[in-house]
Amino acid sequence: MAHDLVIRNAQIVDGTGREAYSGDIAIDGDTIVAIGDDIDRGREEIDAAGQVATPGFVDLHTHFDAQIAGRRGK
């Protein structure tokens, strides 16, 4: 069975603290279903050689500058 999307040959930074490693990422719908080097084909495939992928990474920081501008010293 083919995955919806497979990203091939990416340098994967998985957030566990381990070094980046080369591998593939399989996505079905909006869910990452597999990460590794033994992934079936995809209906669509992207060659990410030379690119970094950070699967599952969520950036929670904000650029809400009004927080800084709204604070006034006493």
PyMOL Python script that loads the backbone (N, CA, C, O; Angstrom):
from pymol import cmd

cmd.read_pdbstr("""\
ATOM      1  N   MET A   1       0.837  -1.184   0.000  1.00  0.00           N
ATOM      2  CA  MET A   1       0.000   0.000   0.000  1.00  0.00           C
ATOM      3  C   MET A   1       0.878   1.241   0.000  1.00  0.00           C
ATOM      4  O   MET A   1       1.804   1.344   0.805  1.00  0.00           O
ATOM      5  N   ALA A   2       0.607   2.160  -0.869  1.00  0.00           N
ATOM      6  CA  ALA A   2       1.402   3.379  -0.978  1.00  0.00           C
ATOM      7  C   ALA A   2       0.950   4.415   0.052  1.00  0.00           C
ATOM      8  O   ALA A   2      -0.239   4.551   0.341  1.00  0.00           O
ATOM      9  N   HIS A   3       1.922   5.135   0.594  1.00  0.00           N
ATOM     10  CA  HIS A   3       1.620   6.257   1.485  1.00  0.00           C
ATOM     11  C   HIS A   3       1.179   7.443   0.637  1.00  0.00           C
ATOM     12  O   HIS A   3       1.456   7.491  -0.562  1.00  0.00           O
ATOM     13  N   ASP A   4       0.497   8.392   1.254  1.00  0.00           N
ATOM     14  CA  ASP A   4       0.105   9.599   0.530  1.00  0.00           C
ATOM     15  C   ASP A   4       1.330  10.387   0.073  1.00  0.00           C
ATOM     16  O   ASP A   4       1.394  10.846  -1.068  1.00  0.00           O
ATOM     17  N   LEU A   5       2.294  10.537   0.970  1.00  0.00           N
ATOM     18  CA  LEU A   5       3.503  11.310   0.669  1.00  0.00           C
ATOM     19  C   LEU A   5       4.685  10.652   1.352  1.00  0.00           C
ATOM     20  O   LEU A   5       4.586  10.231   2.505  1.00  0.00           O
ATOM     21  N   VAL A   6       5.802  10.562   0.648  1.00  0.00           N
ATOM     22  CA  VAL A   6       7.053  10.106   1.245  1.00  0.00           C
ATOM     23  C   VAL A   6       8.116  11.147   0.923  1.00  0.00           C
ATOM     24  O   VAL A   6       8.336  11.500  -0.235  1.00  0.00           O
ATOM     25  N   ILE A   7       8.767  11.627   1.972  1.00  0.00           N
ATOM     26  CA  ILE A   7       9.884  12.550   1.832  1.00  0.00           C
ATOM     27  C   ILE A   7      11.147  11.702   1.940  1.00  0.00           C
ATOM     28  O   ILE A   7      11.389  11.067   2.967  1.00  0.00           O
ATOM     29  N   ARG A   8      11.942  11.694   0.888  1.00  0.00           N
ATOM     30  CA  ARG A   8      13.118  10.823   0.798  1.00  0.00           C
ATOM     31  C   ARG A   8      14.412  11.593   1.054  1.00  0.00           C
ATOM     32  O   ARG A   8      14.524  12.776   0.733  1.00  0.00           O
ATOM     33  N   ASN A   9      15.378  10.899   1.636  1.00  0.00           N
ATOM     34  CA  ASN A   9      16.764  11.359   1.729  1.00  0.00           C
ATOM     35  C   ASN A   9      16.970  12.634   2.542  1.00  0.00           C
ATOM     36  O   ASN A   9      17.950  13.347   2.324  1.00  0.00           O
ATOM     37  N   ALA A  10      16.078  12.931   3.465  1.00  0.00           N
ATOM     38  CA  ALA A  10      16.215  14.140   4.284  1.00  0.00           C
ATOM     39  C   ALA A  10      17.221  13.912   5.402  1.00  0.00           C
ATOM     40  O   ALA A  10      17.435  12.776   5.825  1.00  0.00           O
ATOM     41  N   GLN A  11      17.829  14.970   5.875  1.00  0.00           N
ATOM     42  CA  GLN A  11      18.582  14.941   7.120  1.00  0.00           C
ATOM     43  C   GLN A  11      17.545  15.186   8.213  1.00  0.00           C
ATOM     44  O   GLN A  11      17.003  16.286   8.319  1.00  0.00           O
ATOM     45  N   ILE A  12      17.273  14.182   9.012  1.00  0.00           N
ATOM     46  CA  ILE A  12      16.181  14.235   9.987  1.00  0.00           C
ATOM     47  C   ILE A  12      16.714  14.659  11.351  1.00  0.00           C
ATOM     48  O   ILE A  12      17.658  14.070  11.876  1.00  0.00           O
ATOM     49  N   VAL A  13      16.095  15.682  11.908  1.00  0.00           N
ATOM     50  CA  VAL A  13      16.351  16.114  13.277  1.00  0.00           C
ATOM     51  C   VAL A  13      15.043  15.860  14.012  1.00  0.00           C
ATOM     52  O   VAL A  13      14.057  16.566  13.804  1.00  0.00           O
ATOM     53  N   ASP A  14      15.042  14.840  14.879  1.00  0.00           N
ATOM     54  CA  ASP A  14      13.768  14.372  15.437  1.00  0.00           C
ATOM     55  C   ASP A  14      13.424  14.917  16.818  1.00  0.00           C
ATOM     56  O   ASP A  14      12.393  14.554  17.385  1.00  0.00           O
ATOM     57  N   GLY A  15      14.266  15.778  17.362  1.00  0.00           N
ATOM     58  CA  GLY A  15      13.951  16.396  18.645  1.00  0.00           C
ATOM     59  C   GLY A  15      14.296  15.548  19.850  1.00  0.00           C
ATOM     60  O   GLY A  15      13.993  15.941  20.977  1.00  0.00           O
ATOM     61  N   THR A  16      14.918  14.399  19.653  1.00  0.00           N
ATOM     62  CA  THR A  16      15.266  13.529  20.774  1.00  0.00           C
ATOM     63  C   THR A  16      16.631  13.865  21.355  1.00  0.00           C
ATOM     64  O   THR A  16      16.996  13.352  22.413  1.00  0.00           O
ATOM     65  N   GLY A  17      17.382  14.716  20.681  1.00  0.00           N
ATOM     66  CA  GLY A  17      18.728  15.056  21.121  1.00  0.00           C
ATOM     67  C   GLY A  17      19.810  14.296  20.382  1.00  0.00           C
ATOM     68  O   GLY A  17      20.992  14.617  20.509  1.00  0.00           O
ATOM     69  N   ARG A  18      19.424  13.293  19.612  1.00  0.00           N
ATOM     70  CA  ARG A  18      20.426  12.557  18.846  1.00  0.00           C
ATOM     71  C   ARG A  18      20.855  13.371  17.635  1.00  0.00           C
ATOM     72  O   ARG A  18      20.168  14.310  17.232  1.00  0.00           O
ATOM     73  N   GLU A  19      21.979  13.011  17.067  1.00  0.00           N
ATOM     74  CA  GLU A  19      22.483  13.702  15.877  1.00  0.00           C
ATOM     75  C   GLU A  19      21.512  13.538  14.705  1.00  0.00           C
ATOM     76  O   GLU A  19      20.736  12.583  14.655  1.00  0.00           O
ATOM     77  N   ALA A  20      21.569  14.475  13.776  1.00  0.00           N
ATOM     78  CA  ALA A  20      20.765  14.361  12.555  1.00  0.00           C
ATOM     79  C   ALA A  20      21.166  13.089  11.819  1.00  0.00           C
ATOM     80  O   ALA A  20      22.327  12.681  11.848  1.00  0.00           O
ATOM     81  N   TYR A  21      20.196  12.471  11.162  1.00  0.00           N
ATOM     82  CA  TYR A  21      20.475  11.248  10.410  1.00  0.00           C
ATOM     83  C   TYR A  21      19.702  11.282   9.104  1.00  0.00           C
ATOM     84  O   TYR A  21      18.669  11.944   8.999  1.00  0.00           O
ATOM     85  N   SER A  22      20.204  10.570   8.116  1.00  0.00           N
ATOM     86  CA  SER A  22      19.568  10.513   6.811  1.00  0.00           C
ATOM     87  C   SER A  22      18.451   9.476   6.832  1.00  0.00           C
ATOM     88  O   SER A  22      18.630   8.375   7.353  1.00  0.00           O
ATOM     89  N   GLY A  23      17.305   9.828   6.268  1.00  0.00           N
ATOM     90  CA  GLY A  23      16.197   8.884   6.233  1.00  0.00           C
ATOM     91  C   GLY A  23      15.002   9.420   5.477  1.00  0.00           C
ATOM     92  O   GLY A  23      15.057  10.480   4.854  1.00  0.00           O
ATOM     93  N   ASP A  24      13.926   8.666   5.547  1.00  0.00           N
ATOM     94  CA  ASP A  24      12.690   8.980   4.844  1.00  0.00           C
ATOM     95  C   ASP A  24      11.560   9.181   5.855  1.00  0.00           C
ATOM     96  O   ASP A  24      11.617   8.676   6.976  1.00  0.00           O
ATOM     97  N   ILE A  25      10.539   9.923   5.440  1.00  0.00           N
ATOM     98  CA  ILE A  25       9.377  10.186   6.283  1.00  0.00           C
ATOM     99  C   ILE A  25       8.129   9.865   5.471  1.00  0.00           C
ATOM    100  O   ILE A  25       7.959  10.367   4.360  1.00  0.00           O
ATOM    101  N   ALA A  26       7.253   9.021   6.030  1.00  0.00           N
ATOM    102  CA  ALA A  26       6.000   8.666   5.357  1.00  0.00           C
ATOM    103  C   ALA A  26       4.843   9.391   6.031  1.00  0.00           C
ATOM    104  O   ALA A  26       4.755   9.441   7.257  1.00  0.00           O
ATOM    105  N   ILE A  27       3.955   9.954   5.211  1.00  0.00           N
ATOM    106  CA  ILE A  27       2.797  10.697   5.704  1.00  0.00           C
ATOM    107  C   ILE A  27       1.548  10.157   5.035  1.00  0.00           C
ATOM    108  O   ILE A  27       1.498   9.994   3.816  1.00  0.00           O
ATOM    109  N   ASP A  28       0.541   9.883   5.851  1.00  0.00           N
ATOM    110  CA  ASP A  28      -0.790   9.505   5.358  1.00  0.00           C
ATOM    111  C   ASP A  28      -1.788  10.507   5.925  1.00  0.00           C
ATOM    112  O   ASP A  28      -1.896  10.675   7.140  1.00  0.00           O
ATOM    113  N   GLY A  29      -2.515  11.170   5.030  1.00  0.00           N
ATOM    114  CA  GLY A  29      -3.405  12.239   5.478  1.00  0.00           C
ATOM    115  C   GLY A  29      -2.561  13.352   6.065  1.00  0.00           C
ATOM    116  O   GLY A  29      -1.680  13.892   5.396  1.00  0.00           O
ATOM    117  N   ASP A  30      -2.829  13.696   7.319  1.00  0.00           N
ATOM    118  CA  ASP A  30      -2.037  14.731   7.978  1.00  0.00           C
ATOM    119  C   ASP A  30      -1.202  14.164   9.124  1.00  0.00           C
ATOM    120  O   ASP A  30      -0.848  14.881  10.060  1.00  0.00           O
ATOM    121  N   THR A  31      -0.889  12.858   9.039  1.00  0.00           N
ATOM    122  CA  THR A  31      -0.186  12.177  10.119  1.00  0.00           C
ATOM    123  C   THR A  31       1.104  11.533   9.627  1.00  0.00           C
ATOM    124  O   THR A  31       1.113  10.830   8.617  1.00  0.00           O
ATOM    125  N   ILE A  32       2.195  11.780  10.353  1.00  0.00           N
ATOM    126  CA  ILE A  32       3.445  11.080  10.091  1.00  0.00           C
ATOM    127  C   ILE A  32       3.265   9.656  10.598  1.00  0.00           C
ATOM    128  O   ILE A  32       2.994   9.447  11.780  1.00  0.00           O
ATOM    129  N   VAL A  33       3.413   8.678   9.711  1.00  0.00           N
ATOM    130  CA  VAL A  33       3.179   7.276  10.102  1.00  0.00           C
ATOM    131  C   VAL A  33       4.459   6.455  10.204  1.00  0.00           C
ATOM    132  O   VAL A  33       4.447   5.377  10.799  1.00  0.00           O
ATOM    133  N   ALA A  34       5.563   6.940   9.637  1.00  0.00           N
ATOM    134  CA  ALA A  34       6.813   6.198   9.719  1.00  0.00           C
ATOM    135  C   ALA A  34       7.992   7.118   9.438  1.00  0.00           C
ATOM    136  O   ALA A  34       7.911   8.039   8.625  1.00  0.00           O
ATOM    137  N   ILE A  35       9.088   6.841  10.132  1.00  0.00           N
ATOM    138  CA  ILE A  35      10.345   7.537   9.898  1.00  0.00           C
ATOM    139  C   ILE A  35      11.430   6.468   9.873  1.00  0.00           C
ATOM    140  O   ILE A  35      11.489   5.625  10.769  1.00  0.00           O
ATOM    141  N   GLY A  36      12.280   6.493   8.867  1.00  0.00           N
ATOM    142  CA  GLY A  36      13.346   5.503   8.805  1.00  0.00           C
ATOM    143  C   GLY A  36      13.921   5.382   7.421  1.00  0.00           C
ATOM    144  O   GLY A  36      13.848   6.312   6.618  1.00  0.00           O
ATOM    145  N   ASP A  37      14.494   4.227   7.147  1.00  0.00           N
ATOM    146  CA  ASP A  37      15.115   4.026   5.834  1.00  0.00           C
ATOM    147  C   ASP A  37      14.532   2.835   5.078  1.00  0.00           C
ATOM    148  O   ASP A  37      15.056   2.444   4.034  1.00  0.00           O
ATOM    149  N   ASP A  38      13.462   2.265   5.596  1.00  0.00           N
ATOM    150  CA  ASP A  38      12.817   1.132   4.931  1.00  0.00           C
ATOM    151  C   ASP A  38      11.323   1.432   4.765  1.00  0.00           C
ATOM    152  O   ASP A  38      10.469   0.716   5.288  1.00  0.00           O
ATOM    153  N   ILE A  39      11.034   2.495   4.031  1.00  0.00           N
ATOM    154  CA  ILE A  39       9.662   2.968   3.887  1.00  0.00           C
ATOM    155  C   ILE A  39       9.156   2.667   2.488  1.00  0.00           C
ATOM    156  O   ILE A  39       9.861   2.883   1.503  1.00  0.00           O
ATOM    157  N   ASP A  40       7.918   2.163   2.407  1.00  0.00           N
ATOM    158  CA  ASP A  40       7.296   1.862   1.117  1.00  0.00           C
ATOM    159  C   ASP A  40       7.171   3.120   0.275  1.00  0.00           C
ATOM    160  O   ASP A  40       7.426   4.229   0.744  1.00  0.00           O
ATOM    161  N   ARG A  41       6.781   2.933  -0.951  1.00  0.00           N
ATOM    162  CA  ARG A  41       6.646   4.055  -1.883  1.00  0.00           C
ATOM    163  C   ARG A  41       5.495   4.970  -1.485  1.00  0.00           C
ATOM    164  O   ARG A  41       4.648   4.612  -0.666  1.00  0.00           O
ATOM    165  N   GLY A  42       5.482   6.148  -2.077  1.00  0.00           N
ATOM    166  CA  GLY A  42       4.406   7.103  -1.845  1.00  0.00           C
ATOM    167  C   GLY A  42       3.708   7.456  -3.136  1.00  0.00           C
ATOM    168  O   GLY A  42       4.304   7.384  -4.211  1.00  0.00           O
ATOM    169  N   ARG A  43       2.442   7.838  -3.036  1.00  0.00           N
ATOM    170  CA  ARG A  43       1.730   8.318  -4.227  1.00  0.00           C
ATOM    171  C   ARG A  43       2.438   9.555  -4.771  1.00  0.00           C
ATOM    172  O   ARG A  43       2.529   9.769  -5.980  1.00  0.00           O
ATOM    173  N   GLU A  44       2.939  10.365  -3.829  1.00  0.00           N
ATOM    174  CA  GLU A  44       3.781  11.508  -4.176  1.00  0.00           C
ATOM    175  C   GLU A  44       5.068  11.352  -3.384  1.00  0.00           C
ATOM    176  O   GLU A  44       5.043  10.950  -2.220  1.00  0.00           O
ATOM    177  N   GLU A  45       6.191  11.668  -4.013  1.00  0.00           N
ATOM    178  CA  GLU A  45       7.471  11.580  -3.331  1.00  0.00           C
ATOM    179  C   GLU A  45       8.261  12.855  -3.568  1.00  0.00           C
ATOM    180  O   GLU A  45       8.243  13.428  -4.657  1.00  0.00           O
ATOM    181  N   ILE A  46       8.948  13.279  -2.529  1.00  0.00           N
ATOM    182  CA  ILE A  46       9.795  14.466  -2.597  1.00  0.00           C
ATOM    183  C   ILE A  46      11.218  14.027  -2.265  1.00  0.00           C
ATOM    184  O   ILE A  46      11.445  13.348  -1.264  1.00  0.00           O
ATOM    185  N   ASP A  47      12.177  14.418  -3.110  1.00  0.00           N
ATOM    186  CA  ASP A  47      13.582  14.146  -2.814  1.00  0.00           C
ATOM    187  C   ASP A  47      14.117  15.339  -2.026  1.00  0.00           C
ATOM    188  O   ASP A  47      14.263  16.436  -2.565  1.00  0.00           O
ATOM    189  N   ALA A  48      14.406  15.115  -0.757  1.00  0.00           N
ATOM    190  CA  ALA A  48      14.856  16.186   0.130  1.00  0.00           C
ATOM    191  C   ALA A  48      16.363  16.125   0.383  1.00  0.00           C
ATOM    192  O   ALA A  48      16.837  16.618   1.406  1.00  0.00           O
ATOM    193  N   ALA A  49      17.110  15.533  -0.527  1.00  0.00           N
ATOM    194  CA  ALA A  49      18.565  15.453  -0.367  1.00  0.00           C
ATOM    195  C   ALA A  49      19.124  16.858  -0.161  1.00  0.00           C
ATOM    196  O   ALA A  49      18.801  17.782  -0.908  1.00  0.00           O
ATOM    197  N   GLY A  50      19.956  17.004   0.848  1.00  0.00           N
ATOM    198  CA  GLY A  50      20.553  18.303   1.145  1.00  0.00           C
ATOM    199  C   GLY A  50      19.657  19.199   1.988  1.00  0.00           C
ATOM    200  O   GLY A  50      20.030  20.332   2.293  1.00  0.00           O
ATOM    201  N   GLN A  51      18.482  18.708   2.367  1.00  0.00           N
ATOM    202  CA  GLN A  51      17.529  19.490   3.158  1.00  0.00           C
ATOM    203  C   GLN A  51      17.366  18.859   4.544  1.00  0.00           C
ATOM    204  O   GLN A  51      17.615  17.667   4.724  1.00  0.00           O
ATOM    205  N   VAL A  52      16.951  19.659   5.506  1.00  0.00           N
ATOM    206  CA  VAL A  52      16.696  19.169   6.856  1.00  0.00           C
ATOM    207  C   VAL A  52      15.197  19.073   7.066  1.00  0.00           C
ATOM    208  O   VAL A  52      14.452  19.983   6.701  1.00  0.00           O
ATOM    209  N   ALA A  53      14.753  17.964   7.659  1.00  0.00           N
ATOM    210  CA  ALA A  53      13.342  17.792   8.015  1.00  0.00           C
ATOM    211  C   ALA A  53      13.259  17.634   9.533  1.00  0.00           C
ATOM    212  O   ALA A  53      14.077  16.941  10.139  1.00  0.00           O
ATOM    213  N   THR A  54      12.273  18.275  10.134  1.00  0.00           N
ATOM    214  CA  THR A  54      12.078  18.195  11.585  1.00  0.00           C
ATOM    215  C   THR A  54      10.670  17.674  11.856  1.00  0.00           C
ATOM    216  O   THR A  54       9.795  18.441  12.256  1.00  0.00           O
ATOM    217  N   PRO A  55      10.443  16.383  11.643  1.00  0.00           N
ATOM    218  CA  PRO A  55       9.097  15.835  11.771  1.00  0.00           C
ATOM    219  C   PRO A  55       8.543  15.961  13.182  1.00  0.00           C
ATOM    220  O   PRO A  55       9.197  15.600  14.161  1.00  0.00           O
ATOM    221  N   GLY A  56       7.331  16.477  13.262  1.00  0.00           N
ATOM    222  CA  GLY A  56       6.654  16.588  14.539  1.00  0.00           C
ATOM    223  C   GLY A  56       7.062  17.790  15.358  1.00  0.00           C
ATOM    224  O   GLY A  56       6.542  17.983  16.457  1.00  0.00           O
ATOM    225  N   PHE A  57       7.976  18.607  14.862  1.00  0.00           N
ATOM    226  CA  PHE A  57       8.446  19.766  15.611  1.00  0.00           C
ATOM    227  C   PHE A  57       7.377  20.848  15.610  1.00  0.00           C
ATOM    228  O   PHE A  57       6.838  21.209  14.564  1.00  0.00           O
ATOM    229  N   VAL A  58       7.086  21.351  16.781  1.00  0.00           N
ATOM    230  CA  VAL A  58       6.128  22.452  16.909  1.00  0.00           C
ATOM    231  C   VAL A  58       6.852  23.622  17.551  1.00  0.00           C
ATOM    232  O   VAL A  58       7.394  23.499  18.649  1.00  0.00           O
ATOM    233  N   ASP A  59       6.859  24.738  16.874  1.00  0.00           N
ATOM    234  CA  ASP A  59       7.530  25.936  17.371  1.00  0.00           C
ATOM    235  C   ASP A  59       6.519  26.761  18.161  1.00  0.00           C
ATOM    236  O   ASP A  59       5.624  27.371  17.576  1.00  0.00           O
ATOM    237  N   LEU A  60       6.655  26.782  19.471  1.00  0.00           N
ATOM    238  CA  LEU A  60       5.684  27.452  20.329  1.00  0.00           C
ATOM    239  C   LEU A  60       6.022  28.900  20.638  1.00  0.00           C
ATOM    240  O   LEU A  60       5.271  29.560  21.356  1.00  0.00           O
ATOM    241  N   HIS A  61       7.132  29.417  20.118  1.00  0.00           N
ATOM    242  CA  HIS A  61       7.457  30.807  20.436  1.00  0.00           C
ATOM    243  C   HIS A  61       6.569  31.765  19.658  1.00  0.00           C
ATOM    244  O   HIS A  61       5.909  31.382  18.693  1.00  0.00           O
ATOM    245  N   THR A  62       6.566  32.990  20.089  1.00  0.00           N
ATOM    246  CA  THR A  62       5.722  33.993  19.444  1.00  0.00           C
ATOM    247  C   THR A  62       6.522  35.251  19.146  1.00  0.00           C
ATOM    248  O   THR A  62       7.554  35.513  19.764  1.00  0.00           O
ATOM    249  N   HIS A  63       6.038  36.005  18.208  1.00  0.00           N
ATOM    250  CA  HIS A  63       6.584  37.323  17.909  1.00  0.00           C
ATOM    251  C   HIS A  63       5.553  38.369  18.271  1.00  0.00           C
ATOM    252  O   HIS A  63       5.414  39.374  17.575  1.00  0.00           O
ATOM    253  N   PHE A  64       4.836  38.143  19.343  1.00  0.00           N
ATOM    254  CA  PHE A  64       3.778  39.043  19.778  1.00  0.00           C
ATOM    255  C   PHE A  64       4.424  40.221  20.499  1.00  0.00           C
ATOM    256  O   PHE A  64       4.486  40.252  21.728  1.00  0.00           O
ATOM    257  N   ASP A  65       4.903  41.186  19.724  1.00  0.00           N
ATOM    258  CA  ASP A  65       5.662  42.311  20.259  1.00  0.00           C
ATOM    259  C   ASP A  65       4.841  43.228  21.151  1.00  0.00           C
ATOM    260  O   ASP A  65       5.408  44.018  21.906  1.00  0.00           O
ATOM    261  N   ALA A  66       3.525  43.140  21.079  1.00  0.00           N
ATOM    262  CA  ALA A  66       2.688  44.001  21.919  1.00  0.00           C
ATOM    263  C   ALA A  66       2.909  43.686  23.395  1.00  0.00           C
ATOM    264  O   ALA A  66       2.675  44.546  24.244  1.00  0.00           O
ATOM    265  N   GLN A  67       3.350  42.487  23.715  1.00  0.00           N
ATOM    266  CA  GLN A  67       3.622  42.150  25.115  1.00  0.00           C
ATOM    267  C   GLN A  67       4.748  43.028  25.648  1.00  0.00           C
ATOM    268  O   GLN A  67       4.697  43.475  26.794  1.00  0.00           O
ATOM    269  N   ILE A  68       5.742  43.271  24.841  1.00  0.00           N
ATOM    270  CA  ILE A  68       6.868  44.099  25.264  1.00  0.00           C
ATOM    271  C   ILE A  68       6.447  45.561  25.304  1.00  0.00           C
ATOM    272  O   ILE A  68       6.718  46.261  26.280  1.00  0.00           O
ATOM    273  N   ALA A  69       5.785  46.024  24.248  1.00  0.00           N
ATOM    274  CA  ALA A  69       5.369  47.413  24.170  1.00  0.00           C
ATOM    275  C   ALA A  69       4.333  47.760  25.235  1.00  0.00           C
ATOM    276  O   ALA A  69       4.248  48.912  25.661  1.00  0.00           O
ATOM    277  N   GLY A  70       3.556  46.790  25.665  1.00  0.00           N
ATOM    278  CA  GLY A  70       2.498  47.054  26.642  1.00  0.00           C
ATOM    279  C   GLY A  70       2.988  47.110  28.077  1.00  0.00           C
ATOM    280  O   GLY A  70       2.240  47.539  28.956  1.00  0.00           O
ATOM    281  N   ARG A  71       4.212  46.695  28.345  1.00  0.00           N
ATOM    282  CA  ARG A  71       4.771  46.729  29.705  1.00  0.00           C
ATOM    283  C   ARG A  71       5.475  48.065  29.924  1.00  0.00           C
ATOM    284  O   ARG A  71       6.271  48.514  29.100  1.00  0.00           O
ATOM    285  N   ARG A  72       5.171  48.658  31.009  1.00  0.00           N
ATOM    286  CA  ARG A  72       5.801  49.946  31.351  1.00  0.00           C
ATOM    287  C   ARG A  72       6.421  49.824  32.733  1.00  0.00           C
ATOM    288  O   ARG A  72       5.830  49.253  33.649  1.00  0.00           O
ATOM    289  N   GLY A  73       7.593  50.356  32.862  1.00  0.00           N
ATOM    290  CA  GLY A  73       8.270  50.374  34.158  1.00  0.00           C
ATOM    291  C   GLY A  73       7.555  51.286  35.139  1.00  0.00           C
ATOM    292  O   GLY A  73       6.828  52.195  34.737  1.00  0.00           O
ATOM    293  N   LYS A  74       7.764  51.039  36.429  1.00  0.00           N
ATOM    294  CA  LYS A  74       7.132  51.897  37.459  1.00  0.00           C
ATOM    295  C   LYS A  74       8.068  52.991  37.885  1.00  0.00           C
ATOM    296  O   LYS A  74       7.716  53.807  38.738  1.00  0.00           O
TER     297      LYS A  74
END
""", "prot")
cmd.dss("prot")
cmd.show_as("cartoon", "prot")
cmd.util.cbc("prot")
cmd.orient("prot")
